[in-house]
Amino acid sequence: MKERTKNIITLLLIGGMIFGLALWCVLKPADDTSEAERRPLAQMPEISIDTLLSGKFTSDFEEYTADQFPLREGFRSIKAYAAYYLLRQGDNNGVYIEDGFASKIEYPLNEDSLDRAAAVFKKVYDKYLAESSVYFSIIPDKNAFMAKQNGYPALDYDRLTDIMRENTPFMEYIPIDHLLELEDYYRTDTHWRQEKILDVASCIGEAMGADISGEYTQAVVDKPFYGVYCGQAALPLPAETMYYLMSDTLADCRVYDHETGKYMGVYDMEKAAGHDSYEIFLSGSKSLLTIENPNCNTGKELIVFRDSFGGSVIPLMLEGYSTVTVADIRYISSDVLGRFVDFHGQDALFLYSTLVLNNSVTLK
């Protein structure tokens, strides 16, 4: 009798917990984003005859409940601890940690994506850059230095480079991978550290015939930096110190944001205090910027097509140019660039990471 009573109490407690969590999930307001993962969360899907019959509602609702589950961040941490330390798995949701560096597995090589990226670049070249000297550089991601030596799947970076060079004969390739090593990247984030890539900026500038050998002083972002992999790993990875480089030239440069119609500085200190301090560099994800350097009298102009890696290296290239236009064709269609940019034979640089090239569906 006692055993039966004990079982009933246990079932009631478990049932109560399940019912309580389900009720909580229904009643709590849906969160828009996950600050830890830095991504939008799924919202309640639309209920209609079409979505019900097609099964779309069921799949979308499953994603919604997984994203909006109560105490989700706590359960993510429990899962991560179990995966890394109890089950001794090499990664959790594709994120792995080796020697204090966190990274996400990027595999396999998507050759169709590379072909698409090259086709987008060719379209931009044909439409706007036929009279320009055009250059191209590939930024390797952290896995180029981490994955192979630790036995994780990794892209064939030589093959990636060969395909891109074969498909873009209209651009002069500038290699920079030989200048980089793992320590040039943040331990907890995707990106490279600005204070470590002066040689990269100098190499690119020299190849394009620009003198960018400026002198800089290091400044510290007054906030501990937790990179994107901290949230994705769901583990308490240690904070890092973020530095940015200053000079008289950078202090005098003005950056025009075509989205807001306002001027700002090269470094956005408000973004530095936000959830992603890396957005200090050229204010993060911006579709189109024009940077004016009043201290350069060479008359040289540059257009850079870039992803987020470019935000931290472009300031180091301003020394050699009177005007630098920065376009991110993940956020603005290349078809409409001519409405906002006066193309008249400026030098042009395509500067993209392997992460974007291998997932080029984002390029417009």
N, C-alpha and C positions, 0 to 999 in steps of 0.2 A: 504493500500500500504506500509506504514511504517513497519507494522507488518510482511508483507511478505518479505520485504527487510532484516529486522532483522533476520528472520528465515534462509534466504539464507546465510547471513553472518555467522551465527552460524554454519550452516552445512558445509560451506566452511572451517571455522577454524578447526572444529572437523576433517573433512576429511583430511585437510592439516597436522594436527598433526599425524593422523593415518598413512598417507602416508609417512610423514617424519620419523617417528619411524621405519616403515617397511623398508624404504630405508637405514636408519642408520644401522639397524640390518643386512641387506644384505651386506653392504659395509665395516662395521667395522671388523677388524681381530678378530677371535675367541680367547677368553681367555682360557688358559690351565687349570687353577685352580682358585678356590675361596679361597683367603687368609682368609676371614672371617669364612667360613664354613670348611676350611681345607679339601677340597675334590676336586678331578678332576671334571671338567665340561664336559658336553656332547659336542662332536664334530659333524661336519656335516656328516651325514651318507652316506654310499655308495649308489649310485643310480644304480640299475640293474633291469632287468626284474624280477628276483627272489624276490628281496626285495619289489618291487612295487606290485607284485601279492600276496605275502604273507601278505602284510600290515605292514611288519617290518619297511619299510622306513617311513611310516606315523607316527608310534608310536615313532620311534627314532628321526624323525624330530621335532615332538612335544616337546620331551625332550630337543632337541638341542635349539629350539627357546626360551624355558623357561629359560634355563641356560645362553644363550648368549644375552638376551634382553637388549637393552641400558638402562643405569641408573638402572640396576637390584638391586644393593645394596640399593639405595634410596627407591625403591618401596617395597623392603623387610622390611625396617624399618617402612614405612607407614603402611604396613599390620600388622606388629607386634604391633605397637601402637594402631591400631584400634581393634585388637583382644584382647589385654590385658586390655586396658583402656576404649575404647569406648563400645565394645560389652561385656566386662567383662568376656571373656572366661578364663578358667583355665589354658589353655596352648596354645602355638603357635607352630605348627609342632611337637607336642610331648614334647616341652620344657616348663617346668613350674618353677615358682619362688615363694619361700615361705621363709619368714624371712631372706631375703638376700641371700639365697642359691638357685642356679639354678641347675636343673637336667632334665634328659630326661626319659620319661616313658618307662620302660622295662616290657612288659607284652604281652602275658601270658607266663607261664612256658612251655618251649618246651622240653618235655620229650624225644622225638626222638633225639634232639640235645645232651642231656645229655648222652644218650646211645652211640651216635657216639663219643663223647669226651672220654668216658670210653674205647671204643673200640680202639681208637687211642693210648691211654695211655697203654693199654694192649699190643698192637703191639710193642710199644717201649720197654716195659718191657721184653717181650719174646725175642726180637731181641738182646737187649743190656744189660739188667739189672738183669738177673737171679742171679748173684753173689753179687748184691748190696743190701744194706739196703735202702729201698725206702719209701719216705714220701710224703704226699699230704696235701695241705692246700688250702682253698677256701677263696678268698677275696671278701667280700660283697661290692656291689656298694652302692652309696649314697641313692638310693631308699629304701634300707633296714632300713634307719633311718628317711627318709623324707616322703615317699609316704603314708604309713599306717596311720600315725598320722594326715595327712592332707586330707585323704579321696581319694587319687589317686590310680588307679590300681597298684598293686605291685606283684612281684613274691612270690610264697610260698617258702620262703628260707629254712624252715625246710624240706619241701618235696625235694627241690633241693639237700640239703646236704645228706638226707637219700638215695636218688637214687644214688648219686655219691659214697657214701660209700659202698652201697650194690654191686655196679658194679666194685669196685676196691678193692677187699679183699687182693690183693697182695701188697697194700701200707698201711702204718700206717698213720692214719689221725691225723693231728695236728689242733685243733680248735683255731681260733684267733678272731672270731667275738665278743667274750666277752670283748676283749681289745679295741674295737673300738667304736667311737661315731661320730656324724655328724661333730663336730668341727675338727676332724682329716682329713677332706677332704677340698680341695679348694672350695671356694664359687662358682667360675665360671667355674670349670673344673671337669672332671670325676675323677681325681686321688686323692690319699691321699697325705698328706704333710709329707715329710721325717722327719722333726723335731718332728713329733707327733707319730712316729711309732717305736721308740727305744724299747718299751716294746714288740712289735710284733716280731721284729728281735730277741730279747733275748729269747722269748718264743719258737720260731722255733728252734733256736740254741740249747737251753737246751734240747728240745725233741730229737734232733739228736746227742746229746752228745758232742757239741762243745761249748767252752767258747768264747762268743763274747761280753763280758761285757766291751767294750772299752769306753774311754772317748772322747767326741767330743766338738768342738767349732762351734758355728753357724756363717755362712757367708751369706751375702746377695747378691742375683743376682741384678746387677746394671741395672735393667730394670723393669718397671712395668709389672706385669703378667696379661694378659687377657686370661682366659681359653677358651676352645673350645665352651662352651655354650654362650659366649659373641657373637660370630658370628652366632651361630645357633638361638639364641633368637632374633638377629637383634635389640637389645636394647643397649643403652650405659651403661652397667653395670660397676660399679667402679672397678678399678684395684686392684690387691692384691700384697703383698710383698712375694717373693719366697725366701726361705732359703735353704741352703744345709749344710751338716755337714762335718767338716774336722777333721783330726787327723794325727799324724805322719805316722801311718800305711797306711792310704789312700793316703797320699802324695807320699809314696814310691812304691805303687802298680803300676804295668804296665798292660795295657789291650791290648791284641792282637786282632785286627779286622781281621777275616778271609776273609772278603769281599775285603778289601783294601790291605791286607798283611802288614799293618803298626801297630805300637804301638801308644797308646794314653793314656791319663790319665783317671781316674775314672769319672771325670767331664769334659764335653766338653764345654768350655767357649765360643767357637764360636757358638755352637748351642744355648747357653743361650741368645745370642744376636739376634737370629733369630725369626721367626714368632711364634714358639712354645717353650717357655723357658723350658718346662718340658723335652725337649730333652737334657738338660744338663746332665741328669742321664744316664750314659753309652751310650751317644751319640744317644739316641732315638731308633728308629726301626732298630735293627741289628739282622741278622739271627744267627750269631755264634761268640762268644767272648771267649777268654781265659784270665783269670785274674791271675797274679802271685803276691803273697805276700811274699817278701823276709824276712819279720820280723816274720814269723810263722815257727817254727821248729818242729811242731807236725807231719808233713807229711800227715795230713788229706787232702783229696781232696773231692770236691763236684761238682756235675753236677746239674744245675737248668734248668728246662723246665719252661718257663715263658711267660707272656704277658707284656704289658707296665707298669703295676703296679710293676712288679719285678725290674724295672730299678732303683727305688729309695730305695728299701729295701735291695737289694743284697749288695750294698756297706757297709751296716751296719753289714753284716754277714762275711765279709772278715777277720776280726780279728782272727777267729778260723780255718782258712784254708790256706794251702800253695798254693793251686791252686783251682780256681773255674771256671768251664766251664759253659757258659750261652748260652742256645739254645732257639730260638724262632721258633717253628715249624709251625708258620703261614707263615714264609718266607723261610724256608728250609725244604725240605721233610725229614721226619724221616727215609725214606728208605736209604738215602745217608749219614746219620750222621757218620756211621762207617768209611767213607773215610777220615773224618777230625778229629774224636775224638777217642782216644785210650781208650776204655771201659775196665777197669780191676778191677772192684769191688768197685769203688768209691761210696760214699753215693750219693743218687739222691733225688731231691726234685721237685715235680710238684706243681707249685705255680700259680694258675689261678683265675681270677676274675669271678664273676657270669655272667658278660656281655659276656665274651668269651665262657663260658660253655653253655650259653643259645643260642649262635650263633656259634656253633662249626664247621660250614662248612669251616671256615678259617683255621682249623687245618689240617696239611698234614700228 
